[in-house]
Structure formats: C-alpha cells, structure tokens
Amino acid sequence: MKFRYKKYGNGILRPVIPIKLKIGNISVDYEVLVDSGADICLFHAEIGELLGINITKGKTQEVFGVGGKSSVYYLHQVEMEVGGWAHKIEAGFMPSVSGHIMKYGLVGQRGFFDIFVVKFDLLKEEIDIKGK
C-alpha cells in the first residue's frame, strides 16, 4: 500500500499516514508519523481515553526525546489497522506534556517495523508499506 508524504508549511514533507486504532467495537481514526528512530508506537493519551482505556493503569515507561527531556507513557494492548491490515500491538499512550503538543502519533520499530516492510521515497513523496 502506498501513501503520500504529508506537506506542512514551507515545503516540509513528512511520512504521516492514516491508521485506525481499535479496542473491541470502539475505533478511532488517527494520523501517525512513520518514525524509524522510534523504539515503539506512541500515541496521545486522549486517543486511548476515546478507546475506553484507563491510561495510567498501564505499565509505566519513560522515553527521552532529542533534547534529553524525559516523558512518561503507559503501555496498553490495542489493535492497529493500516490500509485494511489489522494487527494487535503493545503501544504507549503519553499524556500531553505542558508546552509541547504532538501533532500526530508515532509508529516505530516494535509494533510497526516488525510487522511491515517500509520503503521511504522522498523524491516521489511516497511511502510504500508491505506486510511481512
């Protein structure tokens, strides 16, 4: 399945794709950055709450950003659907950090790159994702 890079501002292109997160009969459409530098999938806590998850009941973990600042997230099992392909994954849900709001979630090594083969083509402005 192929997705177009998303355009932001002054010619900034990012590999942001649509996904669907599900728990039982509840689902939420969501946009995520395909991030090969992310260890796991991280989503906004508010998305988890829409799915009926009590976020802070998950296993507490910590992540460090580029600037070295740490943030807490909570692990939960969800189903993630990409282009019609659904997989159960363990993902982190992160409460908003004051002064910093992510525009989208992240899909990373565990829960995405271990399920899909991903080809980035910046010149064509597209991402090609295939199931393994």
CORCORVEN-V858759 format. One record per residue. N is the residue number from 1. RES is the residue in one letter. PSI is psi in whole degrees, 0 to 359 (NA if undefined). OMEGA is omega in degrees with one decimal (999 if undefined). BURIAL is 1 if it has 24 or more other ideal C-beta (glycine too) atoms within 12 Angstrom, else 0. Layout:
n=N res=RES psi=PSI omega=OMEGA burial=BURIAL
n=N res=RES psi=PSI omega=OMEGA burial=BURIAL
This chain:
n=1 res=M psi=140 omega=-177.9 burial=0
n=2 res=K psi=142 omega=178.1 burial=0
n=3 res=F psi=145 omega=176.3 burial=1
n=4 res=R psi=145 omega=170.6 burial=0
n=5 res=Y psi=149 omega=178.5 burial=1
n=6 res=K psi=138 omega=-177.7 burial=0
n=7 res=K psi=136 omega=178.3 burial=0
n=8 res=Y psi=136 omega=170.8 burial=0
n=9 res=G psi=229 omega=-173.4 burial=0
n=10 res=N psi=66 omega=176.0 burial=0
n=11 res=G psi=19 omega=177.9 burial=0
n=12 res=I psi=127 omega=179.3 burial=0
n=13 res=L psi=137 omega=178.6 burial=0
n=14 res=R psi=145 omega=178.0 burial=1
n=15 res=P psi=76 omega=179.3 burial=1
n=16 res=V psi=128 omega=-176.3 burial=1
n=17 res=I psi=158 omega=175.6 burial=1
n=18 res=P psi=141 omega=172.8 burial=1
n=19 res=I psi=175 omega=172.7 burial=1
n=20 res=K psi=132 omega=173.9 burial=1
n=21 res=L psi=141 omega=-175.8 burial=1
n=22 res=K psi=146 omega=164.3 burial=1
n=23 res=I psi=117 omega=-176.9 burial=1
n=24 res=G psi=233 omega=-179.2 burial=0
n=25 res=N psi=0 omega=-178.6 burial=0
n=26 res=I psi=132 omega=177.7 burial=0
n=27 res=S psi=153 omega=179.7 burial=0
n=28 res=V psi=127 omega=172.1 burial=1
n=29 res=D psi=142 omega=-169.7 burial=0
n=30 res=Y psi=152 omega=175.6 burial=1
n=31 res=E psi=141 omega=-178.9 burial=1
n=32 res=V psi=149 omega=173.0 burial=1
n=33 res=L psi=127 omega=176.0 burial=1
n=34 res=V psi=108 omega=-168.0 burial=1
n=35 res=D psi=100 omega=-178.7 burial=1
n=36 res=S psi=346 omega=177.2 burial=0
n=37 res=G psi=353 omega=179.4 burial=0
n=38 res=A psi=134 omega=-179.6 burial=1
n=39 res=D psi=322 omega=-178.0 burial=1
n=40 res=I psi=180 omega=175.0 burial=1
n=41 res=C psi=131 omega=179.0 burial=1
n=42 res=L psi=130 omega=-178.1 burial=1
n=43 res=F psi=161 omega=176.8 burial=1
n=44 res=H psi=140 omega=177.3 burial=1
n=45 res=A psi=325 omega=-179.0 burial=1
n=46 res=E psi=327 omega=177.3 burial=0
n=47 res=I psi=317 omega=176.7 burial=1
n=48 res=G psi=320 omega=179.1 burial=1
n=49 res=E psi=322 omega=176.2 burial=0
n=50 res=L psi=331 omega=178.4 burial=0
n=51 res=L psi=356 omega=179.3 burial=1
n=52 res=G psi=12 omega=-179.4 burial=0
n=53 res=I psi=136 omega=168.9 burial=1
n=54 res=N psi=95 omega=-167.8 burial=0
n=55 res=I psi=310 omega=-173.2 burial=1
n=56 res=T psi=357 omega=175.7 burial=0
n=57 res=K psi=351 omega=179.5 burial=0
n=58 res=G psi=171 omega=177.8 burial=1
n=59 res=K psi=125 omega=-177.6 burial=0
n=60 res=T psi=132 omega=177.7 burial=0
n=61 res=Q psi=168 omega=179.7 burial=0
n=62 res=E psi=142 omega=178.1 burial=0
n=63 res=V psi=149 omega=178.5 burial=1
n=64 res=F psi=129 omega=-179.6 burial=0
n=65 res=G psi=182 omega=-178.0 burial=0
n=66 res=V psi=320 omega=-179.4 burial=0
n=67 res=G psi=2 omega=179.0 burial=0
n=68 res=G psi=0 omega=179.6 burial=0
n=69 res=K psi=136 omega=-179.0 burial=0
n=70 res=S psi=151 omega=175.7 burial=0
n=71 res=S psi=146 omega=179.5 burial=1
n=72 res=V psi=142 omega=172.0 burial=0
n=73 res=Y psi=168 omega=-174.7 burial=1
n=74 res=Y psi=129 omega=-177.1 burial=1
n=75 res=L psi=137 omega=177.4 burial=1
n=76 res=H psi=154 omega=175.1 burial=1
n=77 res=Q psi=131 omega=175.9 burial=1
n=78 res=V psi=168 omega=170.8 burial=1
n=79 res=E psi=131 omega=179.1 burial=1
n=80 res=M psi=130 omega=179.1 burial=1
n=81 res=E psi=127 omega=178.3 burial=1
n=82 res=V psi=117 omega=178.6 burial=1
n=83 res=G psi=34 omega=179.1 burial=0
n=84 res=G psi=352 omega=178.7 burial=0
n=85 res=W psi=119 omega=-177.3 burial=0
n=86 res=A psi=138 omega=178.6 burial=0
n=87 res=H psi=141 omega=172.9 burial=1
n=88 res=K psi=131 omega=-179.1 burial=0
n=89 res=I psi=163 omega=169.0 burial=1
n=90 res=E psi=126 omega=-176.4 burial=1
n=91 res=A psi=155 omega=176.3 burial=1
n=92 res=G psi=141 omega=175.4 burial=1
n=93 res=F psi=122 omega=-172.4 burial=1
n=94 res=M psi=123 omega=174.0 burial=1
n=95 res=P psi=152 omega=178.0 burial=1
n=96 res=S psi=134 omega=177.2 burial=0
n=97 res=V psi=131 omega=-176.1 burial=0
n=98 res=S psi=132 omega=178.7 burial=0
n=99 res=G psi=354 omega=-179.4 burial=0
n=100 res=H psi=115 omega=178.0 burial=0
n=101 res=I psi=121 omega=177.3 burial=0
n=102 res=M psi=141 omega=177.8 burial=1
n=103 res=K psi=337 omega=-175.5 burial=0
n=104 res=Y psi=169 omega=175.8 burial=1
n=105 res=G psi=181 omega=178.4 burial=1
n=106 res=L psi=138 omega=167.8 burial=1
n=107 res=V psi=131 omega=-172.6 burial=1
n=108 res=G psi=203 omega=-173.1 burial=1
n=109 res=Q psi=303 omega=178.1 burial=0
n=110 res=R psi=127 omega=178.7 burial=0
n=111 res=G psi=353 omega=176.1 burial=1
n=112 res=F psi=295 omega=-178.1 burial=1
n=113 res=F psi=339 omega=174.8 burial=1
n=114 res=D psi=354 omega=179.0 burial=0
n=115 res=I psi=324 omega=-174.9 burial=1
n=116 res=F psi=152 omega=168.2 burial=1
n=117 res=V psi=126 omega=-173.7 burial=0
n=118 res=V psi=130 omega=175.7 burial=1
n=119 res=K psi=120 omega=176.4 burial=0
n=120 res=F psi=131 omega=175.9 burial=1
n=121 res=D psi=89 omega=-177.1 burial=0
n=122 res=L psi=323 omega=-179.5 burial=0
n=123 res=L psi=322 omega=177.0 burial=0
n=124 res=K psi=353 omega=-178.7 burial=0
n=125 res=E psi=44 omega=178.5 burial=0
n=126 res=E psi=156 omega=176.5 burial=0
n=127 res=I psi=130 omega=177.4 burial=1
n=128 res=D psi=123 omega=-176.4 burial=0
n=129 res=I psi=127 omega=-180.0 burial=1
n=130 res=K psi=143 omega=174.0 burial=0
n=131 res=G psi=149 omega=178.8 burial=0
n=132 res=K psi=NA omega=999 burial=0
